[in-house]
Amino acid sequence: MTRLALFGFLVSLAAVTACGESGGDEKGGTGGTDGGGGTAGVILDGGGTVPDAPAGETFCQKGECNYQKQDCASGGTCLPSDSPPSTGDWPPKCLSAGTKALGESCSAWNDCVAGGFCVGISGAADGGVVPGTCRKLCCGGDWSACGAGQSCVQQVYLVRPGGGDPVYANADICVPVNDCDVFDPKSCSEKGKSCQLVDPTGNVACMSAGTGGPGDACSSKKPCQAGFTCVADECRRLCKAVAGGGEPSCPAGEGTCVHYTRDPEGVGECTPLD
């Protein structure tokens, strides 16, 4: 089996917008309770609908095969390739699949079973290789392409062995979600990351933190600071959405704590209701 020695670096960028940003900006609702800060208590059923997942295969890099469809012949796997090496992209190509299961350690791009990609490989100080992890390929933030407890929320950026800037491979990967607390600024151990809402189904994960505060402009490439989410291109504070209210609550001037369908259980957004 040909082993691809090019090093793949995983850059923690959201492949889809924060769930509040993609879920619209509903206002109002019923079921308000006392407490929770703000001027109108807490609204536990602000409504909203979870949109259909993106058609991920249409967002994959064009080439010999499709990362999400995995349409190679039996025994093959669709992976980024370095051919032609003179271009800045990484065209998909059918290669022999490996045997490493998803979630297992790996040391070459095609160590993994069909549909998996070894991400996070890097060079060691002694000239060796720091292993990566087999993750399922997906595209366009299509969370439906991932298994239970995972979502398609990280993009794959690759660097050639000779160096240079990382290049987005038009490929994403499924990563574990719901392993952090949006109300705990220390729940993500890696420096520069915070626990954020990452897709419109209410999943959360540790992602690169931004600096945006209440009302600041935001996007998938310009995230908000810890404890906020991006809604209609503006940072909105997250609050405790439980009967009777709780902390963190919504400060005066930031509206009412409202739980929408797009939010995790017990989590709301400080929402202007006028």
For each residue, the residues with C-beta under 8 A, 3 or more apart:
1: 96 98 110
2: 95 96 110
3: 108 109 110 111
4: 79 81 82 95 108 109 110
5: 108 161
6: 82 109 158 160 161
7: 121 122 123 129 158 159 161
8: 80 109 117 118 119 120 121 132 156 158 159
9: 119 120 121 122 157 158 159 166
10: 119 120 132 154 156 157 173
11: 154 155 156 157 166
12: 154 193 206 207 208
13: 154 155 207 208 220 221
14: 17 18 141 153 154 196 198 207 220 223
15: 140 141 152 153 154 155 172 220
16: 22 54 140 141 143 152 153 198 199 200 220
17: 14 21 22 219 220 230
18: 14 21 22 196 197 198 218 220 223 224 229 230 231
19: 22 23 197 198 199 200 201 202 203 229 262 263
20: 23 197 229 230 231 232 236 260 262 263 269
21: 17 18 218 219 220 229 230 231 232 233
22: 16 17 18 19 51 200 262
23: 19 20 26 48 49 50 51 200 231 260 261 262
24: 48 232
25: 231 232
26: 23 29 46 47 48 258 260
27: 271 272 273
28: 43 46 273
29: 26 32 43 45 46 47 258
30: 43 45
31: 43 44 45
32: 29 40 41 42 43 44 256
33: 36 41 42 43 44 243 244 245
34: 41 42 244 245
35: 41 42 244 245 246 249
36: 33 41 42 239 240 241 242 244 245 246 249 250 256 257 268
37: 239 245 249 250 251 257
38: 41 42 249 250 251 252 254 255 256 257 270
39: 252 255 256
40: 32 43 256 273
41: 32 33 34 35 36 38 245 256 257
42: 32 33 34 35 36 38 239 241 242 243 244 245 256 257 258 259 268
43: 28 29 30 31 32 33 40 46 241 256 257 258 259 268 271
44: 31 32 33 241 242 243 259 268
45: 29 30 31 259
46: 26 28 29 43 258 259 260 261 268 271
47: 26 29 260 261
48: 23 24 26 260 261 262
49: 23 261
50: 23 200 201 261 262
51: 22 23 200
52:
53: 56 142 143 144 145
54: 16 58 59 140 141 142
55: 58 59 140 142
56: 53 59 60 68 138 139 140 141 142 144 145 152 172
57: 60 66 67 68 69 139 142
58: 54 55 139 140
59: 54 55 56 139 140 141 142 170
60: 56 57 66 67 68 69 92 139 140 170 171
61: 67 80 89 90 91 92 169 170 171
62: 91 92
63: 81 91 92 93
64: 78 91 92 93 94
65: 69 70 71 72 76 78 92 93 94
66: 57 60 69 70 71 78 92
67: 57 60 61 70 78 79 92 137 138 139 171
68: 56 57 60 137 138 139 142 145
69: 57 60 65 66 78
70: 65 66 67 77 78 114 115 137
71: 65 66 78
72: 65 76 77 78 94 95 114
73: 76 94
74:
75: 96 97 114
76: 65 72 73 94 95 96 97 114
77: 70 72 94 95 96 97 98 110 112 113 114 115 116
78: 64 65 66 67 69 70 71 72 92 93 94 95 115 137
79: 4 67 92 93 95 109 110 117 137
80: 8 61 90 91 92 93 109 117 156 158 169 171
81: 4 63 90 91 92 93 95
82: 4 6 85 90 160
83: 91 93
84: 87
85: 82 160
86:
87: 84 91
88: 167
89: 61 167 169 170
90: 61 80 81 82 158 167 169 170 171
91: 61 62 63 64 80 81 83 87
92: 60 61 62 63 64 65 66 67 78 79 80 81 171
93: 63 64 65 78 79 80 81 83
94: 64 65 72 73 76 77 78
95: 2 4 72 76 77 78 79 81 110
96: 1 2 75 76 77 110
97: 75 76 77 110 112 113 114
98: 1 77 106 108 110 111 112 113 116
99: 111 113
100: 104 105 106 111 112 113 116 118 134
101: 104 112 113 116 134
102: 112 113 116 134 135 136
103: 133 134 135
104: 100 101 112 133 134
105: 100 131 132 133 134
106: 98 100 111 112 118 121 131 132 133 134
107: 111 118 121 129 131 132
108: 3 4 5 98 111 118 121
109: 3 4 6 8 79 80 117 118 121
110: 1 2 3 4 77 79 95 96 97 98 118
111: 3 98 99 100 106 107 108 118 134
112: 77 97 98 100 101 102 104 106 115 116 117 118 134
113: 77 97 98 99 100 101 102 116 134
114: 70 72 75 76 77 97
115: 70 77 78 112 136 137
116: 77 98 100 101 102 112 113 134 135 136 137
117: 8 79 80 109 112 134 135 136 137 156 171 173
118: 8 100 106 107 108 109 110 111 112 121 132 133 134
119: 8 9 10 132 133 135 156 173
120: 8 9 10 130 131 132 133
121: 7 8 9 106 107 108 109 118 129 130 131 132
122: 7 9 129 130 132
123: 7 127 128 129 130
124: 127 128 129 130
125:
126:
127: 123 124
128: 123 124
129: 7 107 121 122 123 124
130: 120 121 122 123 124
131: 105 106 107 120 121
132: 8 10 105 106 107 118 119 120 121 122
133: 103 104 105 106 118 119 120
134: 100 101 102 103 104 105 106 111 112 113 116 117 118
135: 102 103 116 117 119 173 174 175
136: 102 115 116 117 145 146 147 150 173 174
137: 67 68 70 78 79 115 116 117 156 171 172 173 174
138: 56 67 68 141 142 145 146 152 171 172 173 174
139: 56 57 58 59 60 67 68 142 145 152 170 171 172
140: 15 16 54 55 56 58 59 60 152 172
141: 14 15 16 54 56 59 138 152 153 172 199
142: 53 54 55 56 57 59 68 138 139 145 152
143: 16 53 146 151 152 153 199 201 203
144: 53 56
145: 53 56 68 136 138 139 142 152 174
146: 136 138 143 150 151 152 174
147: 136 150 174
148:
149: 176 177 178
150: 136 146 147 174 175 176 177
151: 143 146 174 175 177 198 199 201 203 205
152: 15 16 56 138 139 140 141 142 143 145 146 172 173 174 199
153: 14 15 16 141 143 172 175 177 198 199 203 205 207
154: 10 11 12 13 14 15 172 173 175
155: 11 13 15 168 171 172
156: 8 10 11 80 117 119 137 168 169 171 172 173
157: 9 10 11 166 167 168 169
158: 6 7 8 9 80 90 166 167 169
159: 7 8 9 163 164 165 166 167
160: 6 82 85 163 164
161: 5 6 7
162:
163: 159 160
164: 159 160 167
165: 159
166: 9 11 157 158 159
167: 88 89 90 157 158 159 164
168: 155 156 157
169: 61 80 89 90 156 157 158
170: 59 60 61 89 90 139
171: 60 61 67 80 90 92 117 137 138 139 155 156
172: 15 56 137 138 139 140 141 152 153 154 155 156
173: 10 117 119 135 136 137 138 152 154 156
174: 135 136 137 138 145 146 147 150 151 152
175: 135 150 151 153 154 205
176: 149 150 179 205
177: 149 150 151 153 198 199 203 204 205
178: 149 203 204 205 264
179: 176 205 206
180: 184 187 188 195 204 205 206
181: 184 187 195 204
182: 195 196 197 204 227 238 264 267
183: 227 238 240 248 267
184: 180 181 187 195
185: 194 226 227
186: 189
187: 180 181 184 195 206
188: 180 193 194 195 206
189: 186
190: 193 206
191:
192: 208 209
193: 12 188 190 206 207 208 209
194: 185 188 206 207 209 225 226 227
195: 180 181 182 184 187 188 204 205 206 226
196: 14 18 182 204 205 206 207 209 223 224 226 229
197: 18 19 20 182 202 203 204 229 238 262 263 264 267
198: 14 16 18 19 151 153 177 203 204 205 207
199: 16 19 141 143 151 152 153 177 202 203
200: 16 19 22 23 50 51 262
201: 19 50 143 151 262
202: 19 197 199 261 262 263 264 265 267
203: 19 143 151 153 177 178 197 198 199 264
204: 177 178 180 181 182 195 196 197 198 264
205: 151 153 175 176 177 178 179 180 195 196 198
206: 12 179 180 187 188 190 193 194 195 196
207: 12 13 14 153 193 194 196 198 223
208: 12 13 192 193 223
209: 192 193 194 196 223 225 226
210: 218 222 223 224 225
211: 216 224 225
212: 216 217 218 222 223 224 225 228 230 235
213: 216 224 225 228 235
214: 228 235 236 237 254 270
215: 234 235
216: 211 212 213 224 234 235
217: 212 222 233 234 235
218: 18 21 210 212 222 223 224 230 233 234 235
219: 17 21 222 223 230 233
220: 13 14 15 16 17 18 21 223 230
221: 13
222: 210 212 217 218 219
223: 14 18 196 207 208 209 210 212 218 219 220 230
224: 18 196 210 211 212 213 216 218 228 229 230 235 236
225: 194 209 210 211 212 213 228 235
226: 185 194 195 196 209
227: 182 183 185 194 237 238 248
228: 212 213 214 224 225 235 236 237 238
229: 18 19 20 21 196 197 224 235 236 238 269
230: 17 18 20 21 212 218 219 220 223 224 233 234 235 236
231: 18 20 21 23 25 234 235 236 269
232: 20 21 24 25
233: 21 217 218 219 230
234: 215 216 217 218 230 231
235: 212 213 214 215 216 217 218 224 225 228 229 230 231
236: 20 214 224 228 229 230 231 269 270 271
237: 214 227 228 248 250 251 254 269 270
238: 182 183 197 227 228 229 248 267 268 269 270
239: 36 37 42 248 249 250 257 267 268 269 270
240: 36 183 245 246 247 248 249 257 266 267 268
241: 36 42 43 44 257 258 259 263 266 267 268
242: 36 42 44 245 246 266
243: 33 42 44
244: 33 34 35 36 42
245: 33 34 35 36 37 41 42 240 242 249 257
246: 35 36 240 242 249
247: 240
248: 183 227 237 238 239 240
249: 35 36 37 38 239 240 245 246 257
250: 36 37 38 237 239 254 255 256 257 270
251: 37 38 237 254 270
252: 38 39
253:
254: 38 214 237 250 251 270 272
255: 38 39 250 258 270 271 272 273
256: 32 36 38 39 40 41 42 43 250 270 271 273
257: 36 37 38 41 42 43 239 240 241 245 249 250 268 269 270 271
258: 26 29 42 43 46 241 255 268 269 271 273
259: 42 43 44 45 46 241 263 266 267 268 269
260: 20 23 26 46 47 48 263 268 269
261: 23 46 47 48 49 50 202
262: 19 20 22 23 48 50 197 200 201 202
263: 19 20 197 202 241 259 260 267 268 269
264: 178 182 197 202 203 204 267
265: 202
266: 240 241 242 259
267: 182 183 197 202 238 239 240 241 259 263 264
268: 36 42 43 44 46 238 239 240 241 257 258 259 260 263 271
269: 20 229 231 236 237 238 239 257 258 259 260 263
270: 38 214 236 237 238 239 250 251 254 255 256 257
271: 27 43 46 236 255 256 257 258 268
272: 27 254 255
273: 27 28 40 255 256 258
274:
